[in-house]
Amino acid sequence: MKRKNLLPYFNTIISAAGLIGINTFLHPCRGEMAMKCVRTTHIASAVIAVIIAVNLIEAIIKNDIARKTSSVISVLLSAALFFVPLLGHCGGAMMHCNTHTMPAIRISALLLIVISVIAVITESVSAVRTKVHEND
């Protein structure tokens, strides 16, 4: 009996929480004009939305190769999300974007990277295990 892989669902929940967080209570600085941190948050939101889509596809799809590929794509997107704050943020160290938004992006990216890597390892081990059992 094959067990259901729950890791894509965990990634989806973490991504959704991060997306909601950086757009509501962990929002970037709000000012008269659009600052770098606002554009960075929009880019991070787009990357997180793509991560959610990839994880939902991974959860739904049955093909082993496609699931492995989507796991790897999820790792790469999560790594890209980690570096999104380098695109720009406010200069003041105590600004809301530097104390709340950018750390939230980085923390959610680290969690997503860890869970995505675990998903890739799980997919690889289960593929090897089924291949060994097919040869018996």
C-alpha positions in Angstrom: 0.0 0.0 0.0 1.4 3.3 -1.0 1.4 6.2 1.5 0.2 9.6 0.6 3.0 12.3 0.6 1.8 15.2 2.8 4.9 17.4 2.3 3.4 19.3 -0.7 0.4 20.2 1.5 2.8 21.5 4.3 4.6 23.6 1.7 1.3 24.9 0.4 0.2 25.9 4.0 3.5 27.6 4.8 3.5 29.4 1.4 -0.1 30.6 1.9 0.7 31.8 5.5 3.8 33.6 4.2 1.8 35.2 1.4 -1.0 36.3 3.7 1.5 37.5 6.3 3.7 39.7 4.0 0.6 41.3 2.5 -1.2 42.0 5.7 0.3 42.3 9.2 4.0 41.9 8.0 3.5 44.4 5.2 6.3 46.6 4.0 6.6 50.3 4.7 3.6 52.3 3.6 4.4 55.7 2.4 3.5 58.3 -0.2 5.5 56.7 -2.9 6.3 53.1 -3.8 9.6 52.2 -2.1 12.0 49.4 -3.1 10.5 47.2 -0.3 7.0 47.3 -1.8 8.3 46.1 -5.2 10.4 43.4 -3.5 7.3 42.3 -1.6 5.3 42.1 -4.9 8.0 40.0 -6.5 8.1 37.7 -3.4 4.3 37.4 -3.5 4.5 36.3 -7.2 7.2 33.7 -6.4 5.2 32.4 -3.4 2.1 32.1 -5.7 4.1 30.0 -8.2 5.4 27.9 -5.3 1.8 27.3 -4.2 0.8 26.3 -7.7 3.7 23.9 -8.1 3.0 22.3 -4.7 -0.7 21.8 -5.6 0.3 20.2 -8.9 2.8 18.0 -7.0 0.0 16.9 -4.6 -2.4 16.1 -7.3 -0.2 14.5 -10.0 0.2 10.7 -10.0 3.3 10.4 -12.3 6.5 9.7 -10.3 8.8 11.6 -12.7 6.5 14.7 -12.7 6.3 14.6 -8.9 10.1 14.4 -8.6 10.4 17.3 -11.1 7.9 19.4 -9.3 9.8 18.8 -6.0 13.0 20.0 -7.6 11.2 23.0 -9.0 9.8 23.8 -5.6 13.4 23.6 -4.1 14.7 26.0 -6.8 11.8 28.5 -6.3 12.2 28.4 -2.5 15.9 29.2 -2.9 15.0 32.0 -5.3 12.5 33.3 -2.7 15.3 33.3 -0.1 17.3 35.8 -2.2 14.4 38.0 -3.2 15.1 40.5 -0.3 18.4 41.3 -2.0 16.4 43.1 -4.8 15.8 46.0 -2.5 14.6 47.2 0.9 14.6 50.5 2.8 17.8 51.9 4.1 16.7 52.4 7.7 17.4 49.4 9.9 14.4 49.9 12.1 11.9 50.3 9.2 9.0 47.9 9.2 10.1 46.2 6.0 13.6 45.4 7.6 12.2 44.2 10.9 9.2 42.3 9.7 8.7 41.8 6.0 12.1 40.7 4.8 12.7 38.3 7.8 9.3 36.8 7.1 10.2 36.2 3.5 13.6 34.6 4.5 12.1 32.5 7.3 9.3 31.1 5.1 11.8 30.5 2.3 14.1 28.5 4.7 11.1 26.4 5.9 10.1 25.8 2.3 13.6 24.8 1.3 13.9 22.3 4.1 10.5 20.7 3.4 11.1 20.7 -0.3 14.5 19.0 0.1 12.9 16.4 2.3 10.2 15.9 -0.4 12.9 15.4 -3.0 14.7 12.8 -0.8 11.5 11.1 0.0 10.5 10.8 -3.7 14.0 9.5 -4.6 14.0 6.9 -1.8 10.5 5.7 -2.7 11.5 5.5 -6.3 14.5 3.4 -5.5 12.5 1.2 -3.1 9.8 0.5 -5.7 12.5 -0.3 -8.3 14.1 -2.8 -6.0 10.8 -4.4 -5.2 9.9 -4.7 -8.9 13.2 -6.6 -9.5 12.4 -9.2 -6.8 
